[in-house]
Amino acid sequence: MIWFVLHFIFIAIAVLLYLLLMAYLTKGFVRLLLPRTWAYRQTFPYTVATNLWTFPLGMLLYQLGHHQIGVALLILGHFVYTLAPLWIARSPKPRASRKSR
C-alpha cells in the first residue's frame, strides 16, 4: 500500500512540474504575442486549461505503447491550444461604428 501512495505522490509532483514548465513557456509566448504581459497567477490556470485533455490522452497513448503519438500529442496539443487563442486575441478586431442621431 505504501508503494501505491509513493507512486501517486511522485506522479502528482511530475505532473505539476510539467505544468510549471509549460506555464513558463506560455508566459514567454504571451510576452511575444500580446502587447501586455500576464502575471504568473493568470498564466498557470490558462496552462492547466490548455492541457486539460491533451495531457491525459497523451499519457494514456504513451502508456498503451504508442510512444511517438503520445509525445506528439503532448507537445503539439499544448502548442495548438496555447497559441491559437493567443493568435486570435492578437488579431485586430473591427471597431463598432457609432450611429449618430
Backbone bond lengths (Angstrom), bond angles and torsions (degrees), N, CA, C in turn:
res aa  C-N    CA-C-N  psi(-1)  N-CA   C-N-CA  omega(-1)  CA-C   N-CA-C  phi
1 M - - - 1.454 - - 1.532 110.98 -
2 I 1.329 116.09 -38.17 1.463 118.91 -178.07 1.524 110.91 -64.96
3 W 1.339 117.40 -33.62 1.459 120.25 178.93 1.519 111.01 -66.36
4 F 1.327 116.18 -35.51 1.460 119.75 177.56 1.528 110.31 -62.93
5 V 1.312 116.44 -44.53 1.470 121.06 179.70 1.529 110.53 -64.96
6 L 1.319 116.96 -42.82 1.462 119.91 179.99 1.530 111.60 -65.58
7 H 1.316 117.02 -39.95 1.468 119.38 176.97 1.525 111.23 -65.60
8 F 1.323 117.05 -39.24 1.463 120.03 177.98 1.527 110.44 -62.59
9 I 1.328 116.80 -43.54 1.470 120.12 179.37 1.526 109.99 -63.37
10 F 1.329 117.82 -42.87 1.459 120.77 178.95 1.533 111.33 -62.23
11 I 1.328 116.83 -43.65 1.477 120.18 179.76 1.522 110.29 -65.19
12 A 1.331 117.68 -41.09 1.467 120.39 178.94 1.528 111.01 -62.65
13 I 1.332 117.41 -41.82 1.465 120.59 178.70 1.528 110.19 -66.12
14 A 1.339 117.58 -40.27 1.465 120.73 179.24 1.529 111.15 -64.00
15 V 1.330 117.65 -40.80 1.472 120.95 178.48 1.525 110.25 -64.78
16 L 1.329 117.13 -43.53 1.467 119.62 179.17 1.521 112.05 -65.44
17 L 1.327 117.83 -37.36 1.460 119.70 176.54 1.526 111.33 -66.67
18 Y 1.335 117.20 -38.63 1.463 120.65 175.45 1.530 110.33 -60.92
19 L 1.331 116.76 -46.24 1.463 119.98 179.88 1.527 111.32 -66.14
20 L 1.319 117.59 -35.06 1.465 120.89 176.98 1.525 110.89 -63.09
21 L 1.331 116.10 -46.13 1.460 120.50 178.19 1.534 111.10 -61.60
22 M 1.327 116.75 -43.73 1.458 120.50 179.58 1.529 111.47 -68.23
23 A 1.331 117.48 -31.25 1.471 120.05 177.87 1.524 110.64 -67.02
24 Y 1.329 117.15 -40.43 1.466 119.06 177.05 1.528 111.04 -67.99
25 L 1.322 116.85 -34.66 1.463 120.17 175.43 1.535 110.48 -66.10
26 T 1.323 116.56 -41.83 1.466 121.16 177.37 1.524 110.90 -63.69
27 K 1.326 116.87 -39.63 1.471 120.34 178.01 1.524 110.80 -61.04
28 G 1.323 116.92 -37.76 1.465 120.49 175.35 1.516 112.18 -65.65
29 F 1.337 116.95 -40.52 1.463 120.34 177.24 1.526 111.31 -64.07
30 V 1.328 116.42 -40.78 1.463 120.42 178.63 1.517 109.93 -63.49
31 R 1.317 116.70 -41.01 1.465 121.04 179.47 1.532 111.09 -63.05
32 L 1.342 116.81 -35.93 1.462 120.74 179.99 1.527 113.20 -77.74
33 L 1.322 117.03 -37.75 1.460 120.16 -169.73 1.525 114.64 -95.37
34 L 1.313 118.43 -33.26 1.461 120.08 -174.67 1.524 110.49 -105.61
35 P 1.330 116.76 151.32 1.467 119.52 -178.12 1.533 113.15 -67.11
36 R 1.327 117.78 -33.98 1.463 120.61 178.58 1.523 109.34 -112.45
37 T 1.319 116.47 137.78 1.462 119.87 -179.93 1.526 109.98 -80.89
38 W 1.313 115.50 161.72 1.464 122.08 177.72 1.515 109.26 -102.39
39 A 1.309 115.56 151.29 1.457 120.45 170.72 1.527 108.24 -74.64
40 Y 1.317 116.79 159.27 1.461 119.84 -178.48 1.523 111.67 -62.59
41 R 1.344 117.60 -30.43 1.460 120.44 179.56 1.524 111.96 -67.02
42 Q 1.335 118.35 -18.42 1.459 122.09 173.66 1.522 111.19 -91.41
43 T 1.314 117.03 -29.97 1.460 120.95 -175.59 1.523 112.07 -74.53
44 F 1.335 118.75 -40.89 1.461 120.73 -175.22 1.532 112.25 -64.84
45 P 1.350 120.76 -47.01 1.472 118.55 177.24 1.530 112.57 -63.50
46 Y 1.332 117.60 -34.53 1.464 120.58 176.65 1.525 110.11 -63.81
47 T 1.322 117.63 -40.26 1.459 121.64 178.80 1.525 110.96 -66.60
48 V 1.321 117.24 -41.70 1.468 120.33 177.85 1.523 109.55 -62.24
49 A 1.322 117.64 -42.12 1.466 120.48 -179.75 1.530 111.63 -66.29
50 T 1.325 117.91 -37.11 1.464 119.12 -179.54 1.515 112.39 -73.88
51 N 1.319 117.84 -21.21 1.472 121.50 178.88 1.527 112.13 -102.94
52 L 1.320 117.45 15.83 1.461 120.23 -172.82 1.524 112.98 -64.60
53 W 1.307 117.52 -39.58 1.473 118.34 179.75 1.522 112.66 -110.91
54 T 1.319 118.96 -23.67 1.460 119.00 -178.80 1.524 112.28 -72.53
55 F 1.326 117.79 -35.30 1.464 119.85 -179.28 1.528 112.36 -67.61
56 P 1.345 119.57 -52.19 1.474 117.72 179.28 1.527 113.03 -63.70
57 L 1.315 117.07 -38.98 1.458 119.51 -179.94 1.526 111.45 -68.66
58 G 1.329 117.07 -40.52 1.461 120.49 177.10 1.517 111.80 -64.08
59 M 1.329 117.36 -41.28 1.460 120.62 177.69 1.523 111.38 -67.74
60 L 1.315 118.13 -37.84 1.462 120.92 177.77 1.526 110.88 -63.50
61 L 1.333 116.17 -45.59 1.462 119.20 177.97 1.526 111.09 -62.79
62 Y 1.314 117.01 -38.46 1.465 120.50 178.05 1.529 110.64 -63.75
63 Q 1.321 116.77 -43.27 1.463 120.45 -179.24 1.527 112.30 -69.35
64 L 1.328 117.33 -27.15 1.463 120.97 179.55 1.524 112.50 -82.66
65 G 1.325 117.79 -0.56 1.453 121.16 175.03 1.517 114.93 104.16
66 H 1.314 117.38 -1.01 1.473 121.23 177.30 1.526 107.79 -95.18
67 H 1.328 116.36 72.61 1.465 121.40 -170.95 1.523 112.65 -64.23
68 Q 1.319 117.64 -46.95 1.470 119.85 -176.27 1.518 111.44 -68.01
69 I 1.325 117.40 -39.45 1.470 120.18 179.36 1.527 110.11 -67.96
70 G 1.335 117.09 -40.29 1.464 120.42 -179.90 1.513 112.60 -63.98
71 V 1.331 116.79 -46.03 1.471 120.29 179.80 1.532 110.33 -67.83
72 A 1.338 116.64 -39.43 1.474 119.95 177.83 1.518 110.96 -62.72
73 L 1.328 117.34 -39.55 1.469 120.15 178.22 1.521 111.00 -66.90
74 L 1.330 117.05 -38.43 1.465 119.73 177.15 1.526 111.38 -60.61
75 I 1.328 115.79 -48.20 1.469 119.84 -174.77 1.523 111.36 -76.94
76 L 1.323 116.88 -52.02 1.471 119.60 -177.70 1.520 112.08 -67.43
77 G 1.321 116.60 -37.10 1.466 119.33 177.98 1.510 111.99 -61.42
78 H 1.327 115.88 -41.81 1.467 118.50 178.23 1.526 110.87 -64.15
79 F 1.331 116.85 -46.50 1.458 119.22 -178.02 1.528 112.33 -65.16
80 V 1.321 117.32 -41.28 1.470 119.78 -179.35 1.519 111.01 -66.25
81 Y 1.331 116.95 -49.15 1.458 119.63 -176.69 1.518 113.46 -77.14
82 T 1.308 118.47 -12.42 1.460 120.71 174.16 1.521 110.87 -91.65
83 L 1.326 116.65 -47.28 1.461 119.76 -172.61 1.520 114.01 -80.54
84 A 1.328 118.61 -32.10 1.470 119.86 -178.13 1.533 111.89 -60.70
85 P 1.339 120.75 -51.15 1.471 119.07 177.62 1.526 113.21 -63.87
86 L 1.343 116.94 -35.29 1.462 118.79 178.52 1.518 111.05 -67.48
87 W 1.321 116.73 -38.63 1.458 120.55 178.58 1.532 110.56 -66.57
88 I 1.338 117.05 -39.39 1.467 121.08 177.94 1.525 109.89 -66.35
89 A 1.326 117.46 -40.53 1.470 120.56 179.11 1.516 111.38 -66.61
90 R 1.327 116.90 -27.90 1.461 121.12 -179.55 1.524 112.03 -76.43
91 S 1.329 117.89 -29.11 1.466 120.74 -175.66 1.521 110.38 -64.70
92 P 1.329 116.19 145.10 1.467 119.42 -178.75 1.529 110.97 -68.05
93 K 1.294 115.21 139.31 1.458 120.83 -179.21 1.526 109.14 -101.72
94 P 1.319 117.23 143.32 1.463 118.77 177.28 1.520 110.46 -67.68
95 R 1.296 114.30 137.10 1.469 118.63 -179.70 1.521 109.36 -82.39
96 A 1.319 114.29 140.76 1.459 120.11 177.69 1.519 108.48 -76.73
97 S 1.299 116.11 130.10 1.469 119.41 178.88 1.503 109.44 -83.83
98 R 1.318 114.80 140.33 1.461 120.41 177.83 1.508 109.03 -92.96
99 K 1.284 116.08 130.77 1.468 121.00 177.70 1.515 108.64 -83.49
100 S 1.300 115.78 130.67 1.465 119.14 177.38 1.517 108.72 -90.97
101 R 1.296 115.28 138.08 1.482 119.56 -178.40 1.479 111.42 -108.59
